[in-house]
Amino acid sequence: MKYHETAIRVRYAETDQMGVVYHGNFAQYFEVARVAWLRELGVSYKLMEQDGVMLPVVNLNINFKKPAHYDELLKIRTKLKSKPTAKIIFEYEILNEKDELISTAETTLVFVNIETKKPMLCPEDLLNKLGF
């Protein structure tokens, strides 16, 4: 499947005393990359919520290969694992400036109806924008 690439420069506040990115910050990197990719497709979380759809994260798995350091420009590759149903699964790769793989991850989000708070199928217009 096609992937989207997002660049993020590591900020000082995201690192520990050794200048290494604190592991909890990776979840934010994945969110930035996921939202940027959806926005490029013409999909907005804000508009989805206005249309009555929420997308909470229900699972996050991260594999750390190498550390990320202060002031590095990271490349985050985001792609779909499969066709969305009631859930949508994103896969990620983070590469450093030397194009070394430093992390892989996967997030699972569930489509939830804002009013009923119950899972729902992926909206048809989103499936179309994703190419399904």
The first five atom37 places (N, CA, C, CB, O) and aatype in JSON, in Angstrom:
{
  "aatype": [12, 11, 18, 8, 6, 16, 0, 9, 1, 19, 1, 18, 0, 6, 16, 3, 5, 12, 7, 19, 19, 18, 8, 7, 2, 13, 0, 5, 18, 13, 6, 19, 0, 1, 19, 0, 17, 10, 1, 6, 10, 7, 19, 15, 18, 11, 10, 12, 6, 5, 3, 7, 19, 12, 10, 14, 19, 19, 2, 10, 2, 9, 2, 13, 11, 11, 14, 0, 8, 18, 3, 6, 10, 10, 11, 9, 1, 16, 11, 10, 11, 15, 11, 14, 16, 0, 11, 9, 9, 13, 6, 18, 6, 9, 10, 2, 6, 11, 3, 6, 10, 9, 15, 16, 0, 6, 16, 16, 10, 19, 13, 19, 2, 9, 6, 16, 11, 11, 14, 12, 10, 4, 14, 6, 3, 10, 10, 2, 11, 10, 7, 13],
  "atom_mask": [
    [1, 1, 1, 1, 1],
    [1, 1, 1, 1, 1],
    [1, 1, 1, 1, 1],
    [1, 1, 1, 1, 1],
    [1, 1, 1, 1, 1],
    [1, 1, 1, 1, 1],
    [1, 1, 1, 1, 1],
    [1, 1, 1, 1, 1],
    [1, 1, 1, 1, 1],
    [1, 1, 1, 1, 1],
    [1, 1, 1, 1, 1],
    [1, 1, 1, 1, 1],
    [1, 1, 1, 1, 1],
    [1, 1, 1, 1, 1],
    [1, 1, 1, 1, 1],
    [1, 1, 1, 1, 1],
    [1, 1, 1, 1, 1],
    [1, 1, 1, 1, 1],
    [1, 1, 1, 0, 1],
    [1, 1, 1, 1, 1],
    [1, 1, 1, 1, 1],
    [1, 1, 1, 1, 1],
    [1, 1, 1, 1, 1],
    [1, 1, 1, 0, 1],
    [1, 1, 1, 1, 1],
    [1, 1, 1, 1, 1],
    [1, 1, 1, 1, 1],
    [1, 1, 1, 1, 1],
    [1, 1, 1, 1, 1],
    [1, 1, 1, 1, 1],
    [1, 1, 1, 1, 1],
    [1, 1, 1, 1, 1],
    [1, 1, 1, 1, 1],
    [1, 1, 1, 1, 1],
    [1, 1, 1, 1, 1],
    [1, 1, 1, 1, 1],
    [1, 1, 1, 1, 1],
    [1, 1, 1, 1, 1],
    [1, 1, 1, 1, 1],
    [1, 1, 1, 1, 1],
    [1, 1, 1, 1, 1],
    [1, 1, 1, 0, 1],
    [1, 1, 1, 1, 1],
    [1, 1, 1, 1, 1],
    [1, 1, 1, 1, 1],
    [1, 1, 1, 1, 1],
    [1, 1, 1, 1, 1],
    [1, 1, 1, 1, 1],
    [1, 1, 1, 1, 1],
    [1, 1, 1, 1, 1],
    [1, 1, 1, 1, 1],
    [1, 1, 1, 0, 1],
    [1, 1, 1, 1, 1],
    [1, 1, 1, 1, 1],
    [1, 1, 1, 1, 1],
    [1, 1, 1, 1, 1],
    [1, 1, 1, 1, 1],
    [1, 1, 1, 1, 1],
    [1, 1, 1, 1, 1],
    [1, 1, 1, 1, 1],
    [1, 1, 1, 1, 1],
    [1, 1, 1, 1, 1],
    [1, 1, 1, 1, 1],
    [1, 1, 1, 1, 1],
    [1, 1, 1, 1, 1],
    [1, 1, 1, 1, 1],
    [1, 1, 1, 1, 1],
    [1, 1, 1, 1, 1],
    [1, 1, 1, 1, 1],
    [1, 1, 1, 1, 1],
    [1, 1, 1, 1, 1],
    [1, 1, 1, 1, 1],
    [1, 1, 1, 1, 1],
    [1, 1, 1, 1, 1],
    [1, 1, 1, 1, 1],
    [1, 1, 1, 1, 1],
    [1, 1, 1, 1, 1],
    [1, 1, 1, 1, 1],
    [1, 1, 1, 1, 1],
    [1, 1, 1, 1, 1],
    [1, 1, 1, 1, 1],
    [1, 1, 1, 1, 1],
    [1, 1, 1, 1, 1],
    [1, 1, 1, 1, 1],
    [1, 1, 1, 1, 1],
    [1, 1, 1, 1, 1],
    [1, 1, 1, 1, 1],
    [1, 1, 1, 1, 1],
    [1, 1, 1, 1, 1],
    [1, 1, 1, 1, 1],
    [1, 1, 1, 1, 1],
    [1, 1, 1, 1, 1],
    [1, 1, 1, 1, 1],
    [1, 1, 1, 1, 1],
    [1, 1, 1, 1, 1],
    [1, 1, 1, 1, 1],
    [1, 1, 1, 1, 1],
    [1, 1, 1, 1, 1],
    [1, 1, 1, 1, 1],
    [1, 1, 1, 1, 1],
    [1, 1, 1, 1, 1],
    [1, 1, 1, 1, 1],
    [1, 1, 1, 1, 1],
    [1, 1, 1, 1, 1],
    [1, 1, 1, 1, 1],
    [1, 1, 1, 1, 1],
    [1, 1, 1, 1, 1],
    [1, 1, 1, 1, 1],
    [1, 1, 1, 1, 1],
    [1, 1, 1, 1, 1],
    [1, 1, 1, 1, 1],
    [1, 1, 1, 1, 1],
    [1, 1, 1, 1, 1],
    [1, 1, 1, 1, 1],
    [1, 1, 1, 1, 1],
    [1, 1, 1, 1, 1],
    [1, 1, 1, 1, 1],
    [1, 1, 1, 1, 1],
    [1, 1, 1, 1, 1],
    [1, 1, 1, 1, 1],
    [1, 1, 1, 1, 1],
    [1, 1, 1, 1, 1],
    [1, 1, 1, 1, 1],
    [1, 1, 1, 1, 1],
    [1, 1, 1, 1, 1],
    [1, 1, 1, 1, 1],
    [1, 1, 1, 1, 1],
    [1, 1, 1, 1, 1],
    [1, 1, 1, 1, 1],
    [1, 1, 1, 1, 1],
    [1, 1, 1, 0, 1],
    [1, 1, 1, 1, 1]
  ],
  "atom_positions": [
    [[0.83, -1.2, 0.0], [0.0, 0.0, 0.0], [0.87, 1.25, 0.0], [-0.94, 0.0, 1.21], [1.98, 1.25, 0.52]],
    [[0.37, 2.29, -0.57], [1.06, 3.56, -0.63], [1.25, 4.13, 0.78], [0.29, 4.56, -1.52], [0.39, 3.96, 1.65]],
    [[2.37, 4.8, 0.98], [2.6, 5.42, 2.29], [2.72, 6.93, 2.15], [3.86, 4.84, 2.95], [2.95, 7.46, 1.06]],
    [[2.57, 7.6, 3.27], [2.72, 9.05, 3.36], [3.94, 9.33, 4.23], [1.41, 9.75, 3.94], [4.19, 8.6, 5.19]],
    [[4.69, 10.36, 3.91], [5.88, 10.69, 4.68], [5.74, 12.05, 5.34], [7.12, 10.66, 3.78], [5.34, 13.02, 4.7]],
    [[6.06, 12.11, 6.61], [6.0, 13.34, 7.4], [7.36, 13.55, 8.06], [4.86, 13.28, 8.47], [7.96, 12.59, 8.55]],
    [[7.83, 14.78, 8.08], [9.1, 15.1, 8.75], [8.83, 15.82, 10.07], [10.0, 15.97, 7.84], [7.98, 16.7, 10.15]],
    [[9.56, 15.42, 11.08], [9.45, 16.05, 12.4], [10.86, 16.23, 12.95], [8.57, 15.19, 13.39], [11.66, 15.3, 12.98]],
    [[11.16, 17.46, 13.39], [12.45, 17.72, 14.03], [12.28, 17.55, 15.53], [12.98, 19.14, 13.67], [11.37, 18.12, 16.13]],
    [[13.17, 16.78, 16.13], [13.11, 16.51, 17.56], [13.42, 17.79, 18.34], [14.09, 15.38, 17.96], [14.48, 18.4, 18.16]],
    [[12.5, 18.18, 19.2], [12.67, 19.37, 20.03], [13.34, 18.99, 21.36], [11.31, 20.06, 20.29], [13.22, 17.86, 21.83]],
    [[14.01, 19.94, 21.94], [14.75, 19.71, 23.2], [13.83, 19.17, 24.29], [15.41, 21.01, 23.67], [14.21, 18.27, 25.03]],
    [[12.63, 19.72, 24.39], [11.7, 19.32, 25.45], [11.24, 17.87, 25.31], [10.48, 20.23, 25.44], [10.68, 17.31, 26.25]],
    [[11.47, 17.24, 24.15], [11.06, 15.86, 23.93], [12.13, 14.85, 24.33], [10.69, 15.66, 22.48], [11.94, 13.64, 24.2]],
    [[13.27, 15.36, 24.81], [14.39, 14.48, 25.13], [14.66, 14.42, 26.63], [15.64, 14.95, 24.39], [14.18, 15.24, 27.41]],
    [[15.44, 13.4, 27.01], [15.87, 13.28, 28.39], [17.25, 13.92, 28.56], [15.9, 11.79, 28.84], [17.73, 14.59, 27.64]],
    [[17.89, 13.72, 29.69], [19.19, 14.34, 29.95], [20.28, 13.89, 28.98], [19.62, 14.03, 31.36], [21.28, 14.58, 28.81]],
    [[20.07, 12.74, 28.36], [21.07, 12.22, 27.42], [20.83, 12.71, 25.99], [21.08, 10.69, 27.46], [21.56, 12.34, 25.07]],
    [[19.79, 13.54, 25.81], [19.47, 14.04, 24.48], [18.72, 13.03, 23.63], [0.0, 0.0, 0.0], [18.64, 13.18, 22.41]],
    [[18.17, 11.98, 24.26], [17.43, 10.92, 23.58], [15.94, 11.18, 23.75], [17.82, 9.52, 24.12], [15.49, 11.56, 24.83]],
    [[15.17, 10.97, 22.69], [13.72, 11.18, 22.76], [13.11, 10.23, 23.77], [13.07, 10.99, 21.36], [13.33, 9.02, 23.72]],
    [[12.33, 10.8, 24.69], [11.6, 10.01, 25.67], [10.57, 9.16, 24.94], [10.92, 10.93, 26.73], [9.87, 9.65, 24.05]],
    [[10.47, 7.89, 25.31], [9.64, 6.94, 24.55], [8.17, 7.36, 24.44], [9.72, 5.59, 25.2], [7.53, 7.06, 23.43]],
    [[7.63, 8.04, 25.44], [6.23, 8.46, 25.4], [5.92, 9.47, 24.3], [0.0, 0.0, 0.0], [4.77, 9.61, 23.89]],
    [[6.94, 10.17, 23.82], [6.73, 11.16, 22.77], [6.47, 10.55, 21.4], [7.92, 12.08, 22.68], [5.96, 11.21, 20.5]],
    [[6.82, 9.28, 21.24], [6.6, 8.64, 19.94], [5.12, 8.59, 19.59], [7.2, 7.23, 19.94], [4.77, 8.69, 18.41]],
    [[4.24, 8.42, 20.58], [2.8, 8.39, 20.3], [2.35, 9.7, 19.65], [2.0, 8.15, 21.61], [1.5, 9.69, 18.75]],
    [[2.91, 10.82, 20.09], [2.57, 12.11, 19.48], [3.1, 12.2, 18.05], [3.14, 13.26, 20.32], [2.43, 12.75, 17.17]],
    [[4.29, 11.66, 17.81], [4.83, 11.66, 16.46], [3.91, 10.9, 15.51], [6.25, 11.05, 16.45], [3.66, 11.33, 14.39]],
    [[3.41, 9.75, 15.97], [2.52, 8.95, 15.13], [1.22, 9.69, 14.86], [2.23, 7.59, 15.78], [0.69, 9.63, 13.75]],
    [[0.71, 10.39, 15.86], [-0.53, 11.15, 15.66], [-0.32, 12.28, 14.66], [-1.02, 11.72, 16.99], [-1.16, 12.49, 13.78]],
    [[0.79, 12.99, 14.77], [1.09, 14.07, 13.82], [1.14, 13.51, 12.4], [2.43, 14.77, 14.18], [0.58, 14.1, 11.48]],
    [[1.81, 12.38, 12.22], [1.95, 11.78, 10.9], [0.61, 11.29, 10.35], [2.95, 10.62, 10.95], [0.3, 11.5, 9.18]],
    [[-0.18, 10.66, 11.2], [-1.49, 10.14, 10.8], [-2.43, 11.27, 10.38], [-2.12, 9.33, 11.93], [-3.08, 11.18, 9.34]],
    [[-2.49, 12.32, 11.18], [-3.36, 13.46, 10.88], [-2.91, 14.18, 9.62], [-3.39, 14.44, 12.07], [-3.74, 14.61, 8.82]],
    [[-1.59, 14.32, 9.43], [-1.07, 14.98, 8.22], [-1.45, 14.19, 6.97], [0.46, 15.14, 8.31], [-1.82, 14.77, 5.95]],
    [[-1.34, 12.89, 7.05], [-1.69, 12.05, 5.9], [-3.17, 12.16, 5.57], [-1.31, 10.58, 6.17], [-3.54, 12.33, 4.41]],
    [[-4.02, 12.06, 6.59], [-5.46, 12.17, 6.37], [-5.82, 13.56, 5.82], [-6.23, 11.91, 7.68], [-6.66, 13.68, 4.93]],
    [[-5.18, 14.59, 6.36], [-5.45, 15.95, 5.88], [-5.09, 16.08, 4.4], [-4.67, 16.98, 6.71], [-5.81, 16.72, 3.64]],
    [[-3.97, 15.47, 4.0], [-3.57, 15.52, 2.59], [-4.61, 14.84, 1.69], [-2.19, 14.84, 2.41], [-4.75, 15.21, 0.53]],
    [[-5.33, 13.87, 2.22], [-6.38, 13.19, 1.47], [-7.7, 13.95, 1.5], [-6.59, 11.79, 2.02], [-8.68, 13.55, 0.87]],
    [[-7.72, 15.07, 2.24], [-8.94, 15.85, 2.36], [-9.82, 15.44, 3.51], [0.0, 0.0, 0.0], [-11.01, 15.75, 3.54]],
    [[-9.23, 14.73, 4.48], [-9.98, 14.25, 5.65], [-9.53, 15.04, 6.87], [-9.76, 12.72, 5.87], [-8.33, 15.18, 7.12]],
    [[-10.49, 15.56, 7.61], [-10.2, 16.35, 8.8], [-10.86, 15.71, 10.01], [-10.67, 17.81, 8.62], [-12.05, 15.4, 9.98]],
    [[-10.09, 15.53, 11.09], [-10.67, 15.01, 12.33], [-11.8, 15.94, 12.8], [-9.59, 14.88, 13.43], [-12.84, 15.47, 13.25]],
    [[-11.58, 17.22, 12.68], [-12.57, 18.2, 13.12], [-13.89, 18.01, 12.37], [-12.04, 19.63, 12.92], [-14.96, 18.0, 12.98]],
    [[-13.8, 17.87, 11.04], [-15.01, 17.68, 10.24], [-15.66, 16.32, 10.52], [-14.68, 17.79, 8.75], [-16.89, 16.21, 10.54]],
    [[-14.84, 15.29, 10.75], [-15.4, 13.98, 11.09], [-16.2, 14.07, 12.38], [-14.28, 12.93, 11.22], [-17.29, 13.51, 12.49]],
    [[-15.64, 14.78, 13.37], [-16.35, 14.92, 14.64], [-17.62, 15.74, 14.46], [-15.45, 15.58, 15.68], [-18.64, 15.44, 15.09]],
    [[-17.58, 16.76, 13.61], [-18.8, 17.53, 13.32], [-19.86, 16.65, 12.64], [-18.47, 18.74, 12.42], [-21.06, 16.89, 12.78]],
    [[-19.39, 15.63, 11.91], [-20.3, 14.69, 11.25], [-20.7, 13.53, 12.17], [-19.65, 14.15, 9.98], [-21.39, 12.61, 11.74]],
    [[-20.26, 13.58, 13.43], [-20.69, 12.58, 14.4], [-19.81, 11.36, 14.54], [0.0, 0.0, 0.0], [-20.24, 10.33, 15.06]],
    [[-18.55, 11.46, 14.08], [-17.64, 10.32, 14.15], [-16.41, 10.67, 14.98], [-17.21, 9.88, 12.73], [-15.77, 11.69, 14.75]],
    [[-16.09, 9.81, 15.95], [-14.84, 9.93, 16.73], [-13.93, 8.78, 16.34], [-15.12, 9.93, 18.28], [-14.39, 7.74, 15.87]],
    [[-12.64, 8.97, 16.53], [-11.65, 7.93, 16.21], [-10.68, 7.74, 17.37], [-10.88, 8.3, 14.92], [-9.53, 8.15, 17.26]],
    [[-11.11, 7.12, 18.47], [-10.18, 6.92, 19.57], [-9.16, 5.81, 19.26], [-10.95, 6.57, 20.84], [-9.46, 4.84, 18.56]],
    [[-7.96, 5.99, 19.78], [-6.92, 4.96, 19.67], [-7.23, 3.89, 20.72], [-5.47, 5.58, 19.88], [-7.42, 4.19, 21.89]],
    [[-7.28, 2.63, 20.27], [-7.54, 1.53, 21.2], [-6.33, 0.62, 21.38], [-8.72, 0.72, 20.71], [-6.3, -0.22, 22.28]],
    [[-5.32, 0.81, 20.52], [-4.12, -0.01, 20.65], [-2.94, 0.73, 20.03], [-4.31, -1.4, 19.98], [-3.06, 1.38, 18.99]],
    [[-1.79, 0.61, 20.69], [-0.54, 1.19, 20.19], [0.58, 0.22, 20.52], [-0.27, 2.61, 20.82], [0.8, -0.12, 21.69]],
    [[1.29, -0.22, 19.51], [2.46, -1.08, 19.68], [3.65, -0.4, 19.04], [2.23, -2.5, 19.05], [3.59, 0.02, 17.88]],
    [[4.74, -0.29, 19.79], [5.96, 0.35, 19.28], [7.14, -0.59, 19.48], [6.21, 1.71, 19.99], [7.29, -1.2, 20.53]],
    [[7.97, -0.69, 18.45], [9.24, -1.42, 18.54], [10.36, -0.42, 18.33], [9.31, -2.58, 17.5], [10.45, 0.21, 17.28]],
    [[11.22, -0.29, 19.33], [12.34, 0.64, 19.26], [13.57, -0.1, 18.77], [12.6, 1.31, 20.63], [13.96, -1.12, 19.33]],
    [[14.19, 0.43, 17.73], [15.39, -0.18, 17.14], [16.66, 0.59, 17.52], [15.26, -0.25, 15.61], [17.68, 0.0, 17.87]],
    [[16.56, 1.93, 17.44], [17.68, 2.83, 17.76], [17.09, 4.07, 18.4], [18.52, 3.19, 16.47], [15.9, 4.35, 18.22]],
    [[17.88, 4.82, 19.15], [17.35, 6.04, 19.74], [17.24, 7.18, 18.72], [18.23, 6.48, 20.9], [17.96, 7.22, 17.72]],
    [[16.33, 8.09, 19.0], [16.22, 9.35, 18.27], [16.81, 10.42, 19.16], [14.73, 9.68, 17.86], [16.64, 10.37, 20.38]],
    [[17.49, 11.39, 18.58], [18.22, 12.39, 19.36], [17.73, 13.81, 19.09], [19.71, 12.3, 19.06], [17.09, 14.1, 18.08]],
    [[18.04, 14.68, 20.03], [17.71, 16.1, 19.92], [18.2, 16.67, 18.6], [18.31, 16.88, 21.09], [19.32, 16.42, 18.18]],
    [[17.35, 17.44, 17.96], [17.59, 18.18, 16.73], [17.69, 17.32, 15.48], [18.83, 18.97, 16.87], [17.97, 17.85, 14.4]],
    [[17.47, 16.01, 15.58], [17.43, 15.17, 14.38], [16.13, 15.43, 13.62], [17.56, 13.66, 14.76], [15.09, 15.7, 14.21]],
    [[16.22, 15.36, 12.31], [15.04, 15.44, 11.48], [14.61, 14.0, 11.2], [15.31, 16.25, 10.14], [15.31, 13.25, 10.51]],
    [[13.44, 13.63, 11.74], [12.93, 12.28, 11.58], [11.94, 12.22, 10.43], [12.27, 11.79, 12.88], [11.2, 13.18, 10.18]],
    [[11.95, 11.1, 9.73], [11.01, 10.83, 8.66], [10.05, 9.77, 9.17], [11.74, 10.38, 7.34], [10.47, 8.69, 9.59]],
    [[8.75, 10.07, 9.14], [7.76, 9.1, 9.59], [6.95, 8.66, 8.38], [6.83, 9.69, 10.7], [6.27, 9.46, 7.74]],
    [[7.02, 7.37, 8.09], [6.24, 6.8, 6.99], [4.99, 6.15, 7.59], [7.08, 5.75, 6.18], [5.07, 5.32, 8.5]],
    [[3.85, 6.54, 7.06], [2.56, 6.05, 7.55], [1.83, 5.36, 6.42], [1.71, 7.21, 8.13], [1.79, 5.86, 5.3]],
    [[1.25, 4.2, 6.71], [0.43, 3.51, 5.71], [-0.67, 2.72, 6.41], [1.29, 2.58, 4.82], [-0.58, 2.42, 7.6]],
    [[-1.7, 2.4, 5.66], [-2.77, 1.56, 6.18], [-2.35, 0.1, 6.12], [-4.08, 1.78, 5.39], [-1.68, -0.33, 5.18]],
    [[-2.75, -0.64, 7.13], [-2.45, -2.07, 7.13], [-3.44, -2.83, 6.25], [-2.48, -2.62, 8.56], [-3.08, -3.79, 5.57]],
    [[-4.71, -2.39, 6.26], [-5.76, -3.06, 5.51], [-6.93, -2.11, 5.32], [-6.21, -4.36, 6.23], [-6.94, -0.99, 5.84]],
    [[-7.92, -2.57, 4.58], [-9.12, -1.77, 4.35], [-9.84, -1.54, 5.69], [-10.08, -2.47, 3.32], [-10.07, -2.49, 6.44]],
    [[-10.19, -0.29, 6.0], [-10.89, -0.01, 7.25], [-12.28, -0.66, 7.29], [-11.02, 1.5, 7.45], [-12.97, -0.74, 6.28]],
    [[-12.65, -1.11, 8.48], [-13.99, -1.65, 8.73], [-14.58, -0.78, 9.84], [-13.96, -3.2, 9.14], [-14.84, 0.41, 9.63]],
    [[-14.79, -1.35, 11.01], [-15.17, -0.55, 12.18], [-13.9, -0.02, 12.83], [-16.01, -1.4, 13.19], [-13.96, 0.82, 13.73]],
    [[-12.76, -0.51, 12.38], [-11.48, -0.02, 12.89], [-10.57, 0.3, 11.71], [-10.8, -1.07, 13.82], [-10.78, -0.17, 10.59]],
    [[-9.58, 1.1, 11.99], [-8.58, 1.46, 10.99], [-7.22, 1.28, 11.63], [-8.78, 2.95, 10.46], [-6.96, 1.78, 12.72]],
    [[-6.35, 0.55, 10.94], [-5.03, 0.22, 11.49], [-3.95, 0.89, 10.64], [-4.82, -1.33, 11.54], [-3.87, 0.69, 9.43]],
    [[-3.12, 1.68, 11.31], [-2.01, 2.38, 10.66], [-0.7, 1.72, 11.07], [-2.01, 3.88, 11.03], [-0.53, 1.31, 12.21]],
    [[0.22, 1.63, 10.12], [1.57, 1.16, 10.38], [2.53, 2.32, 10.15], [1.94, -0.07, 9.48], [2.31, 3.16, 9.29]],
    [[3.61, 2.34, 10.93], [4.57, 3.44, 10.87], [5.99, 2.91, 10.85], [4.37, 4.4, 12.06], [6.3, 1.86, 11.43]],
    [[6.85, 3.66, 10.19], [8.3, 3.48, 10.28], [8.89, 4.86, 10.53], [8.89, 2.81, 8.97], [8.5, 5.83, 9.88]],
    [[9.81, 4.94, 11.46], [10.54, 6.2, 11.67], [11.99, 5.97, 11.3], [10.4, 6.71, 13.16], [12.63, 5.02, 11.75]],
    [[12.49, 6.88, 10.46], [13.89, 6.82, 10.03], [14.61, 8.09, 10.47], [14.0, 6.63, 8.49], [14.02, 9.17, 10.51]],
    [[15.88, 7.95, 10.81], [16.66, 9.12, 11.19], [17.27, 9.77, 9.95], [17.77, 8.73, 12.2], [16.97, 9.37, 8.82]],
    [[18.12, 10.76, 10.16], [18.72, 11.5, 9.03], [19.63, 10.64, 8.17], [19.49, 12.68, 9.54], [19.91, 11.0, 7.03]],
    [[20.11, 9.51, 8.71], [20.96, 8.6, 7.94], [20.11, 7.53, 7.24], [22.01, 7.93, 8.87], [20.65, 6.57, 6.69]],
    [[18.79, 7.7, 7.27], [17.85, 6.73, 6.72], [17.92, 5.38, 7.43], [18.1, 6.54, 5.25], [17.62, 4.34, 6.83]],
    [[18.32, 5.39, 8.7], [18.33, 4.18, 9.5], [16.97, 4.04, 10.16], [19.47, 4.21, 10.56], [16.4, 5.01, 10.66]],
    [[16.45, 2.82, 10.16], [15.17, 2.56, 10.81], [15.36, 2.61, 12.32], [14.6, 1.18, 10.37], [16.15, 1.84, 12.88]],
    [[14.65, 3.52, 12.98], [14.81, 3.62, 14.44], [13.59, 3.12, 15.2], [15.09, 5.06, 14.82], [13.67, 2.83, 16.39]],
    [[12.45, 3.01, 14.51], [11.24, 2.55, 15.19], [10.2, 2.09, 14.19], [10.67, 3.65, 16.09], [10.08, 2.63, 13.1]],
    [[9.43, 1.07, 14.59], [8.24, 0.67, 13.85], [7.09, 0.67, 14.84], [8.42, -0.74, 13.17], [7.29, 0.5, 16.05]],
    [[5.89, 0.87, 14.33], [4.74, 0.91, 15.22], [3.47, 0.61, 14.47], [4.64, 2.26, 15.91], [3.43, 0.6, 13.24]],
    [[2.42, 0.38, 15.25], [1.09, 0.16, 14.7], [0.08, 0.75, 15.68], [0.82, -1.35, 14.44], [0.17, 0.54, 16.89]],
    [[-0.89, 1.49, 15.14], [-1.99, 1.99, 15.97], [-3.31, 1.47, 15.39], [-1.99, 3.56, 16.04], [-3.48, 1.37, 14.17]],
    [[-4.22, 1.14, 16.28], [-5.57, 0.75, 15.9], [-6.52, 1.79, 16.47], [-5.93, -0.69, 16.41], [-6.49, 2.08, 17.67]],
    [[-7.35, 2.34, 15.61], [-8.38, 3.31, 16.01], [-9.73, 2.72, 15.63], [-8.15, 4.72, 15.34], [-9.85, 1.99, 14.65]],
    [[-10.75, 3.06, 16.42], [-12.09, 2.55, 16.17], [-13.01, 3.71, 15.82], [-12.63, 1.78, 17.4], [-12.97, 4.76, 16.46]],
    [[-13.85, 3.52, 14.8], [-14.86, 4.51, 14.44], [-15.99, 4.41, 15.46], [-15.38, 4.3, 12.98], [-16.58, 3.34, 15.63]],
    [[-16.29, 5.52, 16.12], [-17.31, 5.55, 17.16], [-18.32, 6.65, 16.86], [-16.68, 5.75, 18.56], [-17.95, 7.78, 16.54]],
    [[-19.6, 6.31, 16.97], [-20.67, 7.29, 16.81], [-20.67, 8.2, 18.04], [-22.07, 6.59, 16.62], [-20.78, 7.71, 19.17]],
    [[-20.56, 9.52, 17.83], [-20.47, 10.46, 18.95], [-21.7, 10.41, 19.84], [-20.28, 11.87, 18.42], [-21.57, 10.49, 21.06]],
    [[-22.88, 10.27, 19.26], [-24.1, 10.28, 20.06], [-24.3, 9.0, 20.85], [-25.29, 10.51, 19.16], [-24.62, 9.05, 22.04]],
    [[-24.12, 7.85, 20.2], [-24.39, 6.58, 20.88], [-23.18, 6.02, 21.63], [-24.86, 5.56, 19.87], [-23.31, 5.15, 22.48]],
    [[-21.99, 6.54, 21.29], [-20.73, 6.05, 21.85], [-20.48, 4.58, 21.5], [-20.73, 6.22, 23.36], [-19.76, 3.87, 22.22]],
    [[-21.06, 4.13, 20.41], [-20.9, 2.74, 19.97], [-20.09, 2.69, 18.68], [-22.27, 2.07, 19.76], [-20.12, 3.62, 17.88]],
    [[-19.35, 1.58, 18.49], [-18.59, 1.43, 17.24], [-19.51, 1.47, 16.03], [-17.8, 0.13, 17.26], [-20.68, 1.08, 16.09]],
    [[-18.95, 1.94, 14.94], [-19.68, 2.02, 13.68], [-18.73, 1.68, 12.54], [-20.3, 3.44, 13.47], [-17.51, 1.63, 12.74]],
    [[-19.27, 1.44, 11.36], [-18.42, 1.18, 10.2], [-17.76, 2.47, 9.72], [-19.24, 0.55, 9.07], [-18.27, 3.57, 9.95]],
    [[-16.63, 2.31, 9.06], [-15.94, 3.44, 8.46], [-16.88, 4.15, 7.5], [-14.65, 2.98, 7.73], [-17.52, 3.5, 6.67]],
    [[-16.98, 5.48, 7.6], [-17.84, 6.22, 6.67], [-17.44, 5.99, 5.21], [-17.78, 7.72, 6.99], [-16.26, 5.92, 4.88]],
    [[-18.44, 5.86, 4.36], [-18.22, 5.58, 2.94], [-17.34, 6.63, 2.27], [-19.56, 5.49, 2.23], [-16.48, 6.28, 1.46]],
    [[-17.55, 7.92, 2.6], [-16.73, 8.96, 1.96], [-15.25, 8.82, 2.32], [-17.24, 10.35, 2.36], [-14.39, 9.14, 1.51]],
    [[-14.96, 8.36, 3.54], [-13.57, 8.14, 3.93], [-12.98, 6.96, 3.16], [-13.47, 7.89, 5.45], [-11.85, 7.02, 2.7]],
    [[-13.75, 5.9, 3.02], [-13.29, 4.76, 2.23], [-12.94, 5.2, 0.81], [-14.35, 3.66, 2.19], [-11.92, 4.78, 0.26]],
    [[-13.78, 6.05, 0.24], [-13.52, 6.55, -1.12], [-12.23, 7.36, -1.18], [-14.7, 7.41, -1.61], [-11.43, 7.19, -2.11]],
    [[-12.02, 8.23, -0.2], [-10.81, 9.05, -0.19], [-9.55, 8.21, 0.03], [-10.9, 10.12, 0.89], [-8.46, 8.58, -0.41]],
    [[-9.72, 7.08, 0.72], [-8.6, 6.17, 0.95], [-8.34, 5.24, -0.24], [-8.85, 5.36, 2.19], [-7.37, 4.49, -0.26]],
    [[-9.25, 5.3, -1.23], [-9.06, 4.51, -2.44], [-9.7, 3.14, -2.41], [0.0, 0.0, 0.0], [-9.3, 2.25, -3.17]],
    [[-10.69, 2.95, -1.53], [-11.38, 1.64, -1.46], [-12.78, 1.72, -2.03], [-11.45, 1.13, -0.02], [-13.5, 0.72, -2.05]]
  ]
}
